[in-house]
Amino acid sequence: MPFAVHHFPAGNDDNHPRDRDRDDRRRTQLDCARVVLERSSSLLLSSSDAFLVARRRRRHQGLTAASASAAAAAAAAEGADCSVAESGARENRDTVFCQMRRALDLVHFVAKEGVMVRK
């Protein structure tokens, strides 16, 4: 498991139920963020790879079109499809990255809230 699981200390048995509920909520939020980060790490790798493959394909077709004028029209038509594929791959990569950033923001919020409450 690449991400460590941290749990809040149980504390005394005479804790107020509100405190136990708050700690349970924090544990649940951190567990959700951990799951999102674990799943998204492999998705980010594959979506970045797909984006780079689409970008390389577009650049390679651009070089082919420049070298052969007869094939330039066909390559340009395929290049339009490739740029659509590249923009789709870029959108997927950016979406996964934003999802990971939101999960990290949740971890930051839970940690900050825990520090403010414990003071």
C-alpha positions as CSV (number, residue, x, y, z in Angstrom):
1,M,0.0,0.0,0.0
2,P,1.8,3.2,-1.1
3,F,0.0,5.6,1.2
4,A,0.1,5.2,5.0
5,V,-3.1,5.1,7.0
6,H,-3.0,7.3,10.1
7,H,-5.7,7.2,12.7
8,F,-6.4,9.7,15.4
9,P,-5.8,8.5,19.0
10,A,-8.8,7.2,20.8
11,G,-8.4,9.4,23.8
12,N,-10.2,9.0,27.1
13,D,-13.4,7.0,27.4
14,D,-15.2,10.1,28.8
15,N,-15.0,11.9,25.5
16,H,-18.1,13.7,24.4
17,P,-20.0,11.9,21.7
18,R,-19.6,15.0,19.5
19,D,-15.8,14.6,19.7
20,R,-16.1,10.9,18.7
21,D,-18.3,11.8,15.8
22,R,-15.8,14.5,14.7
23,D,-13.0,12.0,14.9
24,D,-15.0,9.4,12.9
25,R,-15.7,12.0,10.3
26,R,-12.0,12.9,10.0
27,R,-11.1,9.2,9.7
28,T,-13.7,8.7,7.0
29,Q,-12.5,11.8,5.1
30,L,-8.9,10.7,5.2
31,D,-9.8,7.2,4.1
32,C,-11.7,8.5,1.2
33,A,-8.8,10.8,0.2
34,R,-6.4,7.9,0.5
35,V,-8.5,5.7,-1.8
36,V,-8.8,8.5,-4.4
37,L,-5.0,9.0,-4.3
38,E,-4.3,5.3,-4.6
39,R,-6.6,4.8,-7.6
40,S,-5.6,8.1,-9.3
41,S,-1.9,7.5,-9.1
42,S,-2.1,4.7,-11.7
43,L,-4.7,6.6,-13.7
44,L,-2.4,9.6,-13.9
45,L,0.5,7.5,-15.1
46,S,-1.6,5.9,-17.9
47,S,-3.4,9.1,-18.9
48,S,0.0,11.0,-19.1
49,D,1.4,8.1,-21.2
50,A,-1.6,8.3,-23.6
51,F,-1.2,12.1,-23.9
52,L,2.5,11.7,-24.7
53,V,1.8,9.0,-27.3
54,A,-0.9,11.2,-29.0
55,R,1.5,14.2,-29.0
56,R,4.4,12.1,-30.5
57,R,2.0,10.8,-33.2
58,R,1.0,14.3,-34.2
59,R,4.6,15.5,-34.4
60,H,5.6,12.5,-36.4
61,Q,2.8,13.0,-38.9
62,G,3.7,16.6,-39.2
63,L,7.3,15.6,-40.2
64,T,5.9,13.1,-42.7
65,A,3.6,15.7,-44.2
66,A,6.5,18.1,-44.7
67,S,8.6,15.6,-46.5
68,A,6.0,14.3,-49.0
69,S,3.7,16.8,-50.7
70,A,1.4,14.1,-52.1
71,A,0.8,12.6,-48.7
72,A,0.5,16.0,-47.0
73,A,-3.2,16.3,-47.5
74,A,-3.9,12.8,-46.1
75,A,-1.5,13.4,-43.2
76,A,-3.1,16.7,-42.5
77,A,-6.6,15.1,-42.4
78,E,-5.2,12.4,-40.0
79,G,-3.4,15.2,-38.1
80,A,-6.8,16.8,-37.3
81,D,-8.0,13.5,-35.8
82,C,-4.7,13.2,-33.9
83,S,-5.1,16.7,-32.4
84,V,-8.6,15.7,-31.3
85,A,-7.1,12.6,-29.7
86,E,-4.4,14.7,-28.1
87,S,-6.8,17.2,-26.6
88,G,-9.0,14.3,-25.3
89,A,-5.9,12.7,-23.7
90,R,-4.8,16.1,-22.3
91,E,-8.3,16.6,-20.8
92,N,-8.2,13.1,-19.2
93,R,-4.8,13.8,-17.7
94,D,-5.8,17.2,-16.4
95,T,-9.0,15.7,-14.9
96,V,-7.1,13.0,-13.0
97,F,-4.6,15.6,-11.8
98,C,-7.4,17.9,-10.5
99,Q,-9.0,14.9,-8.7
100,M,-5.7,14.1,-7.0
101,R,-5.3,17.8,-6.1
102,R,-8.8,17.9,-4.5
103,A,-8.0,14.8,-2.5
104,L,-4.8,16.4,-1.2
105,D,-6.8,19.6,-0.4
106,L,-9.2,17.4,1.7
107,V,-6.2,15.9,3.6
108,H,-4.9,19.4,4.2
109,F,-8.3,20.6,5.4
110,V,-8.7,17.7,7.8
111,A,-5.2,18.2,9.2
112,K,-5.7,21.9,9.6
113,E,-9.1,21.4,11.2
114,G,-7.6,18.9,13.6
115,V,-4.9,21.3,14.6
116,M,-7.3,24.2,15.2
117,V,-9.7,22.0,17.3
118,R,-6.9,20.6,19.5
119,K,-5.5,24.0,20.5
